[in-house]
Amino acid sequence: MSKISLKHSGGNVVSLNAPTNAPGAADVAFKLPNADGSAGQFMKTDGSGNLSFDTVASNNTWVKLATTTVSSDVSTVEFTDSISGAFDTYKVYALSITQYRAVVDNHEIYARIKDSSGSYTSSNYQFRRMTDQGNYNSDNQNKFALTYNGVGNDTSNGGANIDEDAHSLMYMYNFVAGRRFQFRYETVFVDNSGSFRYQTGAGGVRVSTATTGITLYAATDNIRAGIFTLYGIVT
């Protein structure tokens, strides 16, 4: 049984050995790639002895497309189709909002879609919010809300403790032309009285033009802090 041996200058040998059992009726020959692969790639065969490098396929069904971290006051946070993969690659998108706080106390979180003309402000938004205080329908609106009660912005000890903030996860569908944009969300937050709230909702926009983006903003004044992440979901 033969082998290929490579001796290191330190004296130890690395070897490539023939298989323990003899090959089948024919000899087995492998042809090496003519260049090195990229970091993290693996070597594969095409079944005819030709070897090449390839990238391991991701099993992750959530593909992170963009993240915006707000650490100083901004009027809006936007995700548009200028981002690779948004909004023409996946049938479902998710928007994660965490550690959200605004400048003004006791306010709602609002959102609008964008189309080819910019921010869509026509009164064609319809949504329903389910809360611990009851369910509320909103029709003929020019935006939709991710909360019913106002989000608090209380801090203690000079900002060392954040006592009131909000976290939300929104799923979005139908960005392509010919379909009406739809969404559903769940939001957990602390209101301006220090009470924990969990609220869900769903709705859509009565327009069939292509949706090219999503804009988030505070009902009053600016967004002060938060981490906003857009995902494409493989279906």
C-alpha positions in Angstrom: 0.0 0.0 0.0 1.5 3.3 -1.1 1.2 6.8 0.4 2.3 10.3 -0.1 4.4 11.6 2.8 5.3 15.2 3.5 8.1 15.7 6.0 8.1 18.9 8.1 11.5 20.6 8.9 10.9 19.6 12.5 11.0 15.9 11.5 7.4 14.9 11.8 5.5 13.6 8.7 2.1 14.3 7.3 0.9 11.5 5.0 -2.0 10.9 2.6 -2.7 7.1 2.6 -4.5 4.9 0.1 -7.9 3.5 1.2 -8.0 0.5 3.5 -10.1 -1.5 1.0 -9.1 -1.7 -2.7 -11.0 0.5 -5.2 -13.5 -1.1 -7.5 -12.8 -2.4 -11.0 -11.3 1.0 -12.1 -8.6 3.2 -10.6 -9.7 6.3 -8.7 -8.2 9.6 -9.8 -8.8 13.0 -8.3 -8.0 16.3 -10.0 -7.1 19.1 -7.6 -8.5 22.7 -8.1 -6.1 25.1 -9.9 -6.5 27.8 -7.1 -7.1 28.0 -3.4 -10.6 28.6 -2.1 -11.8 31.2 0.3 -11.6 31.0 4.1 -14.3 28.6 5.4 -15.0 26.9 2.2 -14.8 23.1 1.7 -13.6 20.8 -1.1 -16.2 18.8 -3.0 -16.3 16.4 -5.9 -18.5 16.4 -9.0 -18.7 12.6 -8.9 -16.2 12.4 -11.8 -13.0 13.0 -9.8 -12.9 16.8 -10.3 -12.4 18.6 -7.0 -13.4 22.2 -6.3 -14.0 24.6 -3.4 -17.5 25.6 -2.4 -19.3 27.5 0.4 -21.3 25.7 3.0 -25.0 26.4 2.5 -26.6 28.3 5.3 -29.5 26.6 7.1 -30.6 29.9 8.6 -34.1 30.8 7.4 -33.7 34.4 8.8 -31.2 36.4 6.7 -30.1 39.6 8.3 -30.3 42.4 5.7 -29.6 45.6 7.6 -29.3 47.0 11.1 -29.7 50.6 12.3 -28.6 51.5 15.8 -29.9 54.8 17.1 -27.9 56.4 19.9 -28.8 60.1 19.3 -32.1 61.7 18.3 -33.4 61.0 14.8 -36.8 61.8 13.3 -37.2 58.4 11.4 -35.7 55.0 10.8 -36.1 53.8 7.3 -35.4 50.6 5.4 -35.7 50.8 1.6 -35.2 48.7 -1.5 -31.7 50.1 -1.9 -30.7 47.4 0.7 -29.5 44.2 -1.0 -32.3 41.6 -0.6 -35.1 44.2 0.2 -37.9 44.1 -0.8 -37.9 41.9 -3.9 -36.1 38.7 -2.8 -38.2 37.2 -0.1 -42.0 36.7 0.3 -41.8 37.5 4.1 -39.8 40.1 5.9 -39.4 40.7 9.6 -38.4 43.9 11.5 -37.0 43.6 15.0 -37.1 46.6 17.3 -35.4 46.5 20.6 -34.4 48.9 23.4 -36.6 51.6 21.7 -37.0 54.9 23.5 -38.2 58.3 22.3 -37.6 61.9 23.4 -41.2 62.5 24.5 -42.9 60.4 27.2 -46.2 58.7 26.7 -46.3 58.3 22.9 -47.2 55.6 20.3 -44.8 54.0 17.7 -46.0 54.7 14.2 -45.0 53.3 10.8 -45.7 54.0 7.1 -44.8 52.2 3.9 -43.0 53.8 1.0 -43.7 53.4 -2.7 -42.0 54.8 -5.8 -43.3 58.3 -5.0 -41.9 58.3 -1.4 -43.7 58.0 1.9 -47.3 56.7 1.4 -49.6 59.1 3.4 -53.0 58.4 1.9 -55.7 57.3 4.3 -55.8 53.7 3.1 -54.3 52.1 6.2 -56.5 49.7 8.2 -55.4 47.7 11.3 -56.6 46.1 14.5 -54.9 46.2 17.9 -55.5 43.6 20.6 -54.7 44.8 24.1 -55.4 44.0 27.7 -57.9 46.9 27.7 -59.8 45.6 24.6 -59.6 45.4 20.9 -59.5 48.5 18.7 -60.1 48.8 14.9 -58.6 51.7 13.0 -59.6 52.4 9.4 -58.9 55.1 6.9 -55.7 56.1 8.6 -52.5 57.5 7.1 -50.2 55.3 9.1 -50.3 52.3 11.4 -49.4 52.0 15.1 -47.4 49.3 16.9 -48.8 50.2 20.3 -52.1 51.4 21.7 -50.9 52.9 25.0 -48.1 55.3 25.1 -44.5 54.1 25.6 -42.7 55.6 28.6 -39.2 57.0 28.6 -38.4 57.2 32.3 -34.7 56.8 33.4 -33.3 56.7 36.9 -30.0 57.6 38.4 -29.1 60.0 35.7 -29.7 57.5 32.9 -27.9 54.6 34.5 -31.2 52.6 34.6 -33.6 52.4 31.7 -37.0 51.8 33.4 -39.3 52.3 30.4 -38.7 51.2 26.8 -40.3 49.1 24.0 -39.5 46.0 22.0 -41.4 44.8 18.9 -41.3 42.2 16.2 -43.2 42.8 13.0 -43.8 40.5 10.0 -44.5 42.0 6.6 -45.9 40.5 3.4 -46.8 41.5 -0.2 -44.2 44.0 -1.3 -44.6 43.3 -5.0 -46.9 45.2 -7.3 -50.3 43.8 -7.7 -50.7 42.8 -4.1 -51.7 44.7 -1.0 -49.1 45.2 1.8 -50.0 43.3 5.0 -48.4 43.1 8.4 -48.7 41.6 11.9 -46.8 42.5 15.0 -46.3 42.0 18.7 -45.0 44.6 21.1 -43.9 44.5 24.7 -43.2 47.7 26.5 -43.4 49.7 29.7 -45.9 52.6 29.6 -45.5 56.0 31.2 -47.0 54.7 34.5 -44.5 52.0 34.8 -46.9 49.2 33.8 -45.8 46.3 31.5 -47.9 46.0 28.4 -48.1 43.3 25.7 -50.1 44.2 22.6 -50.5 42.6 19.2 -52.0 43.8 15.9 -52.4 43.2 12.2 -53.6 45.0 9.2 -52.7 46.3 5.7 -52.8 49.1 3.2 -55.4 49.3 0.4 -53.0 50.0 -2.4 -51.6 47.6 -5.0 -48.5 49.5 -6.1 -45.1 48.0 -5.1 -44.0 48.7 -1.6 -40.4 49.9 -1.6 -39.7 50.6 2.0 -40.9 51.0 5.6 -40.5 54.1 7.8 -40.7 54.1 11.7 -41.2 57.2 13.7 -42.4 58.4 17.1 -45.9 59.9 17.3 -44.4 63.0 18.9 -40.8 64.4 18.5 -37.8 62.1 17.7 -36.6 58.6 18.4 -33.9 58.7 21.0 -32.5 55.2 21.0 -33.1 51.7 19.7 -31.8 48.8 17.5 -33.7 48.2 14.3 -32.9 45.1 12.3 -34.5 44.0 9.0 -34.5 40.2 8.0 -35.6 38.3 5.0 -37.3 35.0 5.8 -36.6 32.0 3.6 -39.9 30.2 2.9 
